[in-house]
Amino acid sequence: MTKPLNVGMIGYGFMGRAHSNAYCQVNHFFDVPFRPVLKAACARNVEKLKAFAETWGYESIETDWRKLVERRDIDLVDICVPNNLHAEIALAAAQAGKMILCEKPLAMNAAEGQKMVEAVEKAGVANMVWYNYRRVPAVSLAKRLIDEGRLGRIFHYRAQFLQDWTINPEVPQGGTALWRLDVHAAGSGVTGDLLAHCIDTAMWLNGPITQVCAMTETFVKQRQHALTGKIEPVGIDDACAFLARYANGSLGVFESTRYARGHKALYTFEINGEHASLAWNLHDLHRLAYFDHRDEGKLRGWRSIHVTDHGGEHPYMDKWWVPGLQIGYEHTFIHQLADFLTALGKGELAEPTFRTALQTQKVCDAVLESARTRQWVEVAY
Ligand SMILES: NC(=O)c1ccc[n+]([C@@H]2O[C@H](COP(=O)([O-])OP(=O)(O)OC[C@H]3O[C@@H](n4cnc5c(N)ncnc54)[C@H](O)[C@@H]3O)[C@@H](O)[C@H]2O)c1
């Protein structure tokens, strides 16, 4: 028997849709002890909110997130709004005793994130941050292979997240989706938006990053603000590249930009170990590339593992179709939700918790500080 879990969703944009889909689908595919009930959706534009609530089957709407957070019939608050609202909502939701699922990055900066961690831990409420790329089956398989020791000592970790949608200087800042270009709403540019994903995956796979040396650039210095209509300075980093040292002695190279013409959302990583290497690419997300030096010489080479097998060999895949058939981006949210609900049933927390996501926030802060000061920076854990 599944128990109902009443969800209050804040935000109906990109992530509001991705998460709503996960709440609708999770019980169809995963045997989890809870059944999400779409109790209420919240945003400020009533017409758009009503349309969203109708599309996804939310029972009610609220135009003020404070009312949603205080409602007695809400068990779990899902924060799918721009980064500058995460902390305020999370603190209020923790105070009200709600479970909290928060979009990434956890906060605008580590100081804010620290308060969020303290609030959820003091309130004793379940919490998780949607670093969803961990739940791509090929990425989860990479984690298993590393944990089994197949790579041996790890020497190198390199990751990129490349886009090209802000090259045109006429693209405004502020408002739906474009809040990412407004430093007051986003906190930072590609560092918090894209590299945060790379850093979360990197530390999950290869342990803590201890030191960073970064450079950032803002290629378009002024943009019209969509909400004020005024031309305003651009305060975010358009591009960021950094070097990193890991606690395990390996070296990291990370790069992200929204100015890589031809790339829409190319997240890639490669890990080189003593015995073997791994590589993954979001545009071919169901494949994991693997090279093992211990293979017989005449057969040695990069294998392309189609991560679709059943029987527990390939994470999550036995819950979907038949071997050989693929799944996509939206499934990562369903997997993460399934893990959260399973953990909740056992009285445990699913990763990454707010506390884990704070580590990523601290690396982001160190990256931005390094770019500002033009020096290596120790990550302040
Ligand atoms: N995990 C991922 O891969 C991923 C991908 C995209 C975005 N995100 C994160 O998700 C969050 C939301 O991003 P998005 O792409 O969905 O943005 P979006 O612009 O598509 O949607 C933002 C939503 O927030 C609502 N909103 C804004 N201010 C509000 C307020 N005061 N009260 C209530 N609602 C308000 C807007 O109406 C809109 O529905 C961000 O933190 C972002 O970093 C994560």
The ligand as an SDF file (V2000), in Angstrom:
LIG
                    3D

 44 48  0  0  0  0  0  0  0  0999 V2000
   18.2110   20.3220  -12.4660 N   0  0  0  0  0  0  0  0  0  0  0  0
   18.3230   20.9130  -13.6460 C   0  0  0  0  0  0  0  0  0  0  0  0
   18.8410   20.3300  -14.5950 O   0  0  0  0  0  0  0  0  0  0  0  0
   17.7940   22.3100  -13.8420 C   0  0  0  0  0  0  0  0  0  0  0  0
   17.4620   22.7580  -15.1240 C   0  0  0  0  0  0  0  0  0  0  0  0
   16.9060   24.0390  -15.2500 C   0  0  0  0  0  0  0  0  0  0  0  0
   16.7420   24.8370  -14.1300 C   0  0  0  0  0  0  0  0  0  0  0  0
   17.1130   24.3810  -12.9030 N   0  0  0  0  0  0  0  0  0  0  0  0
   16.9060   25.2140  -11.6920 C   0  0  0  0  0  0  0  0  0  0  0  0
   15.4940   25.2750  -11.4380 O   0  0  0  0  0  0  0  0  0  0  0  0
   15.1320   26.5610  -10.9290 C   0  0  0  0  0  0  0  0  0  0  0  0
   14.0430   27.1500  -11.8350 C   0  0  0  0  0  0  0  0  0  0  0  0
   14.5410   27.2260  -13.1620 O   0  0  0  0  0  0  0  0  0  0  0  0
   13.5750   27.1140  -14.4500 P   0  0  0  0  0  0  0  0  0  0  0  0
   14.4460   26.8180  -15.6160 O   0  0  0  0  0  0  0  0  0  0  0  0
   12.4500   26.2080  -14.1430 O   0  0  0  0  0  0  0  0  0  0  0  0
   13.0850   28.6220  -14.5330 O   0  0  0  0  0  0  0  0  0  0  0  0
   11.8200   29.2070  -15.3270 P   0  0  0  0  0  0  0  0  0  0  0  0
   12.1140   30.6370  -15.5780 O   0  0  0  0  0  0  0  0  0  0  0  0
   11.4600   28.3150  -16.4600 O   0  0  0  0  0  0  0  0  0  0  0  0
   10.6600   29.0880  -14.2360 O   0  0  0  0  0  0  0  0  0  0  0  0
   10.7200   29.8200  -13.0370 C   0  0  0  0  0  0  0  0  0  0  0  0
    9.3550   29.7860  -12.3950 C   0  0  0  0  0  0  0  0  0  0  0  0
    9.4270   30.5160  -11.1760 O   0  0  0  0  0  0  0  0  0  0  0  0
    8.2360   31.2870  -11.0490 C   0  0  0  0  0  0  0  0  0  0  0  0
    8.4660   32.3810  -10.0860 N   0  0  0  0  0  0  0  0  0  0  0  0
    9.3570   33.3850  -10.1820 C   0  0  0  0  0  0  0  0  0  0  0  0
    9.2430   34.1900   -9.0910 N   0  0  0  0  0  0  0  0  0  0  0  0
    8.2580   33.6580   -8.3140 C   0  0  0  0  0  0  0  0  0  0  0  0
    7.6820   34.0240   -7.0650 C   0  0  0  0  0  0  0  0  0  0  0  0
    8.0730   35.1240   -6.3920 N   0  0  0  0  0  0  0  0  0  0  0  0
    6.6880   33.2380   -6.5460 N   0  0  0  0  0  0  0  0  0  0  0  0
    6.2840   32.1360   -7.1960 C   0  0  0  0  0  0  0  0  0  0  0  0
    6.7830   31.7480   -8.3960 N   0  0  0  0  0  0  0  0  0  0  0  0
    7.7780   32.4990   -8.9380 C   0  0  0  0  0  0  0  0  0  0  0  0
    7.9850   31.7460  -12.4680 C   0  0  0  0  0  0  0  0  0  0  0  0
    6.6450   32.1550  -12.6390 O   0  0  0  0  0  0  0  0  0  0  0  0
    8.2660   30.4420  -13.2300 C   0  0  0  0  0  0  0  0  0  0  0  0
    7.1330   29.6180  -13.2220 O   0  0  0  0  0  0  0  0  0  0  0  0
   16.4240   27.3610  -10.8740 C   0  0  0  0  0  0  0  0  0  0  0  0
   16.9640   27.3200   -9.5890 O   0  0  0  0  0  0  0  0  0  0  0  0
   17.3510   26.6500  -11.8590 C   0  0  0  0  0  0  0  0  0  0  0  0
   18.7180   26.8120  -11.5570 O   0  0  0  0  0  0  0  0  0  0  0  0
   17.6220   23.1410  -12.7400 C   0  0  0  0  0  0  0  0  0  0  0  0
  1  2  1  0
  2  3  2  0
  2  4  1  0
  4  5  1  0
  4 44  2  0
  5  6  2  0
  6  7  1  0
  7  8  2  0
  8  9  1  0
  8 44  1  0
  9 10  1  0
  9 42  1  0
 10 11  1  0
 11 12  1  0
 11 40  1  0
 12 13  1  0
 13 14  1  0
 14 15  2  0
 14 16  1  0
 14 17  1  0
 17 18  1  0
 18 19  2  0
 18 20  1  0
 18 21  1  0
 21 22  1  0
 22 23  1  0
 23 24  1  0
 23 38  1  0
 24 25  1  0
 25 26  1  0
 25 36  1  0
 26 27  1  0
 26 35  1  0
 27 28  2  0
 28 29  1  0
 29 30  1  0
 29 35  2  0
 30 31  1  0
 30 32  2  0
 32 33  1  0
 33 34  2  0
 34 35  1  0
 36 37  1  0
 36 38  1  0
 38 39  1  0
 40 41  1  0
 40 42  1  0
 42 43  1  0
M  CHG  2   8   1  16  -1
M  END
$$$$
